[in-house]
Amino acid sequence: MTRKLLKRDERVASILAAAARAFGVAGFAATSMEDIAAEAGVTKLIIYRHFESKQQLYERVLDETRERLAQALQFRARTPNPDMIGQLLAAARAEPAAFTLLFRHAAREPQFASYAAGFRDRALAAALRGLPDAIPEDLRRWTAALSFTVVVDGIVLWLEEGTPDRDDEAAARLRAITAALSKDVTP
């Protein structure tokens, strides 16, 4: 087998992608550096040339995942992205292991839960801006939080069960669910 020499930034990107896949299976504690090295097709020594520790590598994967998702959702824009669900699903499909890692594993790991919670807070702020004013104030945050939970859990399940050729259909179903949550239901 011929080894391919990569530039530093290419090697780091390769290790990060492999780490996301390895960590995405079982989270931080149950994943070893040997698992990551095997997934990356390199030795542990190569990984340690770029990352001081497993925790540093994990945190870097989480940081980059949150940044990619934030870019997809255009958090910095003044008005909410009109298709946040479609964009989030597309970003998740591009890096399914990283998305699952952030919302299934890191969210439940006490030392890393703030990564998912921080993203959630930013998403809720964007979702609140997009909710109709007719929703009573005391239900607005609850509606946004419930919508976020449904969308994220729906995407994680879809990544496991669905196929890319039906992503538009899955996004449409998630949009329909969240639209129903946003309707005025006062008697």
C-alpha positions as CSV (number, residue, x, y, z in Angstrom):
1,M,0.0,0.0,0.0
2,T,1.4,3.4,-1.0
3,R,1.1,6.1,1.6
4,K,-0.1,9.5,0.4
5,L,1.6,12.5,1.9
6,L,-0.9,15.2,2.7
7,K,-0.4,18.8,3.5
8,R,-0.8,19.7,7.1
9,D,-4.3,21.2,6.7
10,E,-5.5,18.3,4.6
11,R,-4.2,15.8,7.2
12,V,-5.9,17.7,10.0
13,A,-9.2,17.7,8.0
14,S,-8.8,14.0,7.3
15,I,-8.2,13.2,11.0
16,L,-11.1,15.4,12.1
17,A,-13.5,13.6,9.6
18,A,-12.3,10.2,10.8
19,A,-12.6,11.3,14.5
20,A,-16.2,12.5,13.9
21,R,-17.0,9.0,12.4
22,A,-15.3,7.1,15.2
23,F,-16.7,9.3,18.0
24,G,-20.1,9.2,16.3
25,V,-20.4,5.5,17.0
26,A,-20.1,5.6,20.8
27,G,-19.1,9.1,22.0
28,F,-16.0,10.3,23.9
29,A,-15.4,7.8,26.7
30,A,-16.0,4.6,24.6
31,T,-13.8,5.7,21.7
32,S,-10.0,5.2,21.8
33,M,-7.3,7.0,20.0
34,E,-6.6,3.6,18.4
35,D,-10.2,3.6,17.0
36,I,-9.6,7.1,15.5
37,A,-6.3,6.1,14.1
38,A,-7.8,3.0,12.4
39,E,-10.6,5.1,11.0
40,A,-8.2,7.7,9.7
41,G,-5.8,5.1,8.3
42,V,-2.9,6.5,10.2
43,T,-1.0,5.8,13.4
44,K,-1.7,7.3,16.8
45,L,1.6,9.1,16.5
46,I,0.3,11.0,13.4
47,I,-2.8,12.0,15.4
48,Y,-0.7,13.2,18.3
49,R,1.4,15.3,16.0
50,H,-1.7,17.4,15.3
51,F,-3.7,17.1,18.6
52,E,-2.4,17.0,22.1
53,S,-5.1,14.8,23.5
54,K,-8.3,12.9,22.7
55,Q,-10.2,15.6,24.5
56,Q,-8.7,18.4,22.3
57,L,-9.5,16.4,19.2
58,Y,-13.1,15.8,20.4
59,E,-13.6,19.5,21.2
60,R,-12.2,20.5,17.8
61,V,-14.7,18.2,16.0
62,L,-17.5,19.7,18.1
63,D,-16.4,23.2,17.4
64,E,-16.1,22.7,13.7
65,T,-19.5,20.9,13.6
66,R,-21.2,23.8,15.3
67,E,-19.5,26.3,13.0
68,R,-20.6,24.4,9.9
69,L,-24.2,24.2,11.1
70,A,-24.3,27.8,12.1
71,Q,-23.1,28.8,8.7
72,A,-25.7,26.6,7.1
73,L,-28.4,28.3,9.2
74,Q,-27.0,31.8,8.6
75,F,-27.2,32.6,12.4
76,R,-25.4,35.9,11.7
77,A,-28.1,37.1,9.4
78,R,-30.6,39.7,10.7
79,T,-33.6,37.7,9.4
80,P,-34.0,34.0,10.0
81,N,-33.2,31.6,7.2
82,P,-36.5,30.8,5.4
83,D,-35.5,27.2,5.1
84,M,-33.7,26.4,8.3
85,I,-34.9,22.9,8.3
86,G,-33.8,22.1,4.8
87,Q,-30.4,23.8,5.3
88,L,-29.9,21.9,8.6
89,L,-30.7,18.6,7.0
90,A,-28.4,19.3,4.1
91,A,-25.5,20.2,6.5
92,A,-26.3,17.1,8.6
93,R,-26.3,14.9,5.5
94,A,-22.8,16.3,4.5
95,E,-21.4,15.3,7.9
96,P,-23.8,12.8,9.4
97,A,-21.4,11.4,12.0
98,A,-20.5,14.8,13.2
99,F,-24.2,15.9,13.5
100,T,-25.0,12.7,15.4
101,L,-22.0,13.2,17.6
102,L,-23.0,16.7,18.6
103,F,-26.7,15.9,19.3
104,R,-26.7,12.3,20.4
105,H,-23.4,11.9,22.3
106,A,-22.0,15.3,23.3
107,A,-25.4,16.5,24.4
108,R,-25.5,13.7,26.9
109,E,-21.9,13.8,28.1
110,P,-21.7,16.2,31.0
111,Q,-18.3,17.7,30.2
112,F,-19.3,18.3,26.5
113,A,-23.1,19.1,26.8
114,S,-22.4,22.8,26.6
115,Y,-21.4,22.4,22.9
116,A,-24.9,21.1,21.9
117,A,-26.6,23.5,24.4
118,G,-24.8,26.5,22.9
119,F,-25.8,25.6,19.4
120,R,-29.4,25.0,20.7
121,D,-29.5,28.5,22.3
122,R,-28.4,30.1,19.0
123,A,-31.0,28.1,17.0
124,L,-33.7,29.0,19.5
125,A,-32.9,32.7,19.2
126,A,-33.2,32.4,15.4
127,A,-36.4,30.3,15.6
128,L,-38.0,32.8,18.0
129,R,-37.4,35.6,15.4
130,G,-39.3,33.5,12.9
131,L,-42.4,32.6,15.0
132,P,-45.6,34.4,14.4
133,D,-46.4,37.2,16.8
134,A,-49.8,35.6,17.4
135,I,-48.3,33.0,19.6
136,P,-48.7,34.1,23.3
137,E,-45.4,35.2,24.8
138,D,-45.4,32.4,27.4
139,L,-45.6,29.8,24.7
140,R,-43.1,31.3,22.3
141,R,-39.9,29.8,23.8
142,W,-41.6,26.5,24.5
143,T,-42.8,26.3,20.9
144,A,-39.3,27.2,19.6
145,A,-37.7,24.6,21.9
146,L,-40.1,21.9,21.0
147,S,-39.7,22.6,17.3
148,F,-35.9,22.5,17.7
149,T,-36.1,19.1,19.5
150,V,-38.4,17.6,17.0
151,V,-36.2,18.8,14.1
152,V,-32.9,17.6,15.5
153,D,-34.2,14.3,16.7
154,G,-36.0,13.9,13.4
155,I,-32.8,14.6,11.4
156,V,-30.8,12.2,13.5
157,L,-33.4,9.4,12.9
158,W,-33.6,10.3,9.2
159,L,-29.8,10.1,8.9
160,E,-30.0,6.5,10.3
161,E,-33.1,5.4,8.4
162,G,-33.6,7.6,5.4
163,T,-31.9,8.0,2.1
164,P,-30.4,11.2,0.6
165,D,-32.7,11.0,-2.4
166,R,-35.7,11.5,0.0
167,D,-34.2,14.3,2.1
168,D,-36.5,16.9,0.6
169,E,-39.5,14.8,1.6
170,A,-38.1,14.4,5.2
171,A,-37.5,18.2,5.4
172,A,-41.1,18.9,4.2
173,R,-42.5,16.6,6.9
174,L,-40.4,18.3,9.5
175,R,-41.5,21.7,8.2
176,A,-45.2,20.6,8.4
177,I,-44.7,19.5,12.0
178,T,-43.1,22.7,13.1
179,A,-45.7,24.7,11.2
180,A,-48.4,22.9,13.1
181,L,-46.7,23.8,16.4
182,S,-46.7,27.5,15.4
183,K,-50.4,27.7,14.5
184,D,-52.7,29.6,16.8
185,V,-54.8,27.1,18.6
186,T,-56.6,29.3,21.1
187,P,-60.3,28.5,21.3
